[in-house]
């Protein structure tokens, strides 16, 4: 994939609102907040003006006019350029069509799970499960409420997020069942490793084998 001139996802968010009409950065931020784009794209609002300047520098947007209201400082109103519109369309096509693995904090913790014992992991996963269930319940209620007034097209990312939450909930519940029932594969080896700090010859061999294939 070709490296983008401005790769911060906030740039894509800005292009999406400017595709509707010209506006100044404060108005962009207000509209993006109202649409929940900070949650969808992990936006950091402190970088908005830097991103806008970089987008103007690379010809994705341009100043349309400068306005002043009362004693307030001047505000520059920006509009999307043809290059910016082409960049937005190409970017969306890439995001939708090309799978990209994102390293998650939970996945990082799972990769070193042997640092904890099975009993503690079960307790921690039950805590996670309770939080996930609450989050899913809140998001589902909000989605159902919004879907009464907003077309599905503009809520499709919420459906995806709920699907991911449901998948994680199902996986965590399945692992908890295995831990509580004692059917988790290699449970005795895991417990012995945690209690003694000594890696058995069998586990050491498997770990070495895995490191070769990574």
Secondary structure, 3 states (H helix, E strand, C coil): CCCCCCCCHHHHHHHHHHCCCCECHHHHHHHHHHCCHHHHHCCCHHHHHHHHHHHHHCCCEEEEEEECCCCCCCEEEEEECHHHHHHHHHHHHHHHHCCCCCCCHHHHHHHCHHHCCHHHHHHHHHHHHHHHHHHHHHHHHHHHHHHCCCCHHHCHHHHHHHHHHHHHHHHHHHHHHHHHHCCCCCHHHHHHHHHHCCCCHHHHHHHHHHHHHC
